[in-house]
Amino acid sequence: MPRGSPFTRMCQALARPRHSGRADLHLHTDASDGTYTPQELLGLARRSGFAAIAITDHDTTDGALLANRLRKPGDPVVIIGAELSVTWRGRDLHLLAYGVDPWKEDFRRGTAGLRERRAARLVNGLEELRRRGMEMPDLDLPPVPGRRHLAAHLVAHGHAPTLQSAIRRWLLGGAGVRLEPFGMPLEQAVALTAGAGGFTSLAHPPEWVDREAMGALAAAGVAAIEAEYPDFSQTRILQLKSDAREAGLKVTGGSDCHGPGPRAPGAKSLSMEQFLDLGWRPEQWGLKPEEKPCWEPSGKS
C-alpha cells in the first residue's frame, strides 16, 4: 500500500499503544494505598504508550521518586507529585501537587506531619472499634496509613466481606466510627507546593465545589481542578471545565488508579495539547539535564 494511504494510516493507528501520547496525572503505588509497585506502574505506562504520568501517592513522594529513578531515556516522563490531604471551608479535600522538588525542607516536613497524623487517626479508629466490642489485633501500620488499610484489617478479621462494605459500614460515621480530620489548611498546602517549585490541582472536586468556590480556590493560589475523572459523568466534566474557565483555572485529569480494575491507568487522561497547556517548566518533568521528553523526536530511544 502507498505511504499515506487511508489503509496505511489505519494500520499505523491500530499498531500504536492504546494510550499513545497521552498523560495520566493521578496514579497511586504501594508507597501509599495502591497495589502496583512504582516499577510495575512505570512498565504499564511504557507499554501503554503514555507520554507522561504523575505518581501522586497520598502525602508522600516516595513512589514518584523511585519511578523517576527507574525510568530510562525514551520512557514516559514521570512527574514527581503527591496527593495532599487538606481542609478548606470546614471540609476535607485533596490537592494534587505536581512538579515539586521533594527535598525542599518545608515540603518534606509538611508531608511528614500529615503521615504522622494519618497514623494517629487509624490507631484511634481501631481503639474506637474495639470499644464497640469488635475483636481485632493491632494493625501493622504501613508508611502511609489510610482508611483502606483499616478497612482491609476489618475484612481480614471477619467484620466485613469487602473493602468497600467495610468503609461504608464502619468508617464513615453513622453506626460506625468517623475518622477525625487530619489534613493541613489548603492555603498551607498551596504555599508548601509553590515553595517546592510546583503547582496544585483540586482532586476529584465534590459536588459542592461550584463556580463561586472555584473562584475562591483560584484566589487561594490553586492552579487547576481535576475535571477528567472516571467517576464523573460527561455532563459533570463539561460543567467543571466551563466553571474552571470562568474562574481562570486550568484542567487536569487522571485515572486515580490504585491497582487493576475499572480505574486502570488511562481510564481518564489528557491529550498532549491539554497536558502542555498546564504551563509546565521543563525542570518539573524530572528529566536528566541532557534529556528531551519522549514526545520530541530526539527524545525517543
N, C-alpha and C positions, 0 to 999 in steps of 0.2 A: 504493500500500500504506500502511496506517496506520503512523504513527510507533510504533516499539517492537515491531512485529510480528516473528515469527521470521525471515521472509524479509528484512525491512529490516535486522535485526541481522546476518544472514548476509552481505548485500551490503556493509554497512559494514565487517565484519571482512575480507572479501576485498579491499576497497579500501585497507586500511591497509598501509603498507610492511611487508615481511617481518619486520623486527626491531623493530617499533614498541614504544617504551617499555622497551627492554632496554639492558643495559650490557655492553660487551666491554672487559675490563680488561687485555688483553695484546695489544698491536699494535706492529708494527715498521715503520719507514720507511727511506728511503735515507740517513737520518742515521747508521744503523749498517749492518745487513746485510739490510734489506728492499729491495723494488723499488718500492713506491709512494712518491711524494713525500708530505710532510705535507699538501699541498693536495689531492692525489688521495685520500688516505685520509679527510680531512675530508669531501670531496664524496661518497664512498661512504657514509660514516656518515650524512650528511644525507639522502641518497636512500633509505637503508635504514630510516630512522625511529628510529635509536638515540637514547636519552635521554642516554647518556653513553658516552664512550670514554676509555681511558687509553692514551696512547702511551708505551711502555716500551722505548725503544731501549737497546741494550747500553751501559751505562756512560756514557751521555750523556743530557741533557735537551733537546738542541738541536731534535730533531724535534717534541717535545711543545710547546716554546716557540713554534716557528713556527706550528704548527697552532692553538695558542691565540690567537696574534695575528691569524690569518686568519679565525677564526670570527666570525659575526655574531649579533646577538640572535635567539633562536629556534633557533639551531643546537644540536646536542648539546653538552653540557658536555665540555670537553677537559681531562682531569686531567693535570697535569704529573707524569710518572713516569719511571722508569728501571729496567732490569733489571741489578742489580748482581752482579758476579762475586765470589763469596765462597768461603772454605774453612771447613769445620767437621768436627770429628772425623776429620781427615786426608783429607777428600774434597772435591771441587769441587761447589758448589751455586750456584743463582741465587736472589737475593732481589728481589722486585718492590717498589720503593719508590714510594709513592703520596702525592700531595698535598704535595710538597716545595716549598720556596722555593729555587729553583736558584741564587739569588745568594748564599746563605749561604757564607761563605768556606771553612769546613771541608768542606762538601759538594762545592764546586767543586774544592778541592784533592784530595779523595779520589778523585773520578771522573777527574780529570786524571791522577792516578798510575796508575789502572787502565788508561787508554788508552795511556799510555807503556809499561807492561809488556806490553800486548797487542801493540804494535808490535815490541818486542824479541823476543818469543817467535816471531812469524811470521818475522822475519829469521833467527833461529836455526834454525827449522824448515826454511826454504828452504836454508840452508847445509848442514844435515844431509842433505837430499835430494840436493844436488849432490855431497856426499862419496860418496854411493852410486852416482854415475855418471849421474845424471839431468841433462840439459842444459836449463836454464831461465834466461832473463834475470832481472834484478832485478824485484822486484814493486813496482808503484806503490801505496804504502800509502794507503788511504782514512783519513778522520779517526778511524774506529773499526774498526781491522782485526781480523778474526776468522777462524776456521777456514774458513768458507765462501769467503772471499776467496782463501786459499791453495789451496783445492780448485778454485776456478774457474781459477786460474793453471795448475794441473796439467792441467785439461781443455783449456784454450786451447793448451797446448803438446804435446798428444797423448799424455799419460801416463794418461789415464782417459777413459771415454766420457761419464760424468755426474758431477755434483757428489757425489751420494751414494756412488757407487762410488769416487770419489777419496778421500772421507773414510774409508770403510771400509777401503780397500786401503792408504792411505798415511799417514793422520793419526790413527790410533787405536792406535798401538803395533804389537805383533806384528811382522810383517815390514817395517812402515813405520817412522814416527817417532812418538813420543808428545810432543806439545807440552807444555812444562812448565807447571805450575800458576802462576797469576799473581794470583788473587783475594785480597782482603783478608779478615781474620778476620771471621766472621759477626757477632760482637759489635760490632766496629768499624762495620760497615755499619749495624747497627741503631741505634747511637748517632749516627752521622752523619745518618741519616734522621730520627730523632727531633729532633735539633738543628736540622734544617731544617723542622720542623713537620709531618713526615709519619709514615707507619707502613709496616710491611713485611709482605709475604706470601711464603711459600716457593713459588717457581715449580715447576710440574710435579714434585711430590715423587717421588723414586725409590722403588723397592720397599722399600729398607732403612729408609726413614723410617716406623717403626711407631708404635704408641701411646706407647711409652716415649720415643722420640725426639721426638715432638710435645710431650710434657710438658716435655722439656728445652729445646726451641725456645721454648715459651711462657715458661719461666723466664728465657731469654736476652733476652726482650723482643720476639720475633716476634709479630705480632698475628693472623696468619691463614695459611692454606695455600690453594693453588690446587687445589681439588678438581674443578671443572668444567673439563675439558681434553680436546681432541679425541682424543688417543691413548689415553685411559683407557676401559676397559670400564665398563658400568654397575655391575657388582659392585665394581670398584675405587673408583668415585666414591662409592658408598654407604658403603664401608668407611672411606674418607678422611673423609667427613662425620661418621660415628659417632666415629671416633678424635679428630677435631677437637673435637667437643662435649665428650668426656671430658677433653680437655686444656685446655679453655677458650679454644680458638682460633676465630676467625671463618673464613668460607669465601669465597674469591674465585674468579673464573673468567674465561676468555677463550680466544680462538682461537689465540693465538701466531702470528698472521698475519705472513708475510714477503712476501706477494705473492699473485697469482692461484693457485688450486689448492684442494686439499681443506681447507686451513686458512684459508679466506676469512673476512673479518670476520663474526662471528656464528656460526662453526662451533661455538663454545661461548660462552655468555654468561650473565648474571644477570638475573633478573626485577627490577623496580623494588623490590619488597619486600626481596629479597636484597641489592641494592645499598645501599639505605638502612640496612639492618641493620649495615653496616660501621661506622656511627657517625661519619660524616663531619662535619667542621666546614665551614660554608659557604665559608670562605676557601680551603679545599682544592680547590674546584671551579674556581678561576681566573676567576670572573666579574667583570664590572665592578661597582663598589660599588652602583649603582642597578639592576642587572640581576637578574632571577629566573631560575631554571633553566627549560628548555623544557617540563618536565612540569607546571609550575604554569600555570594559565590565563593569568595576566598575563605569563608568560614566553614565550608563543607570539608569533611575528611575524605 
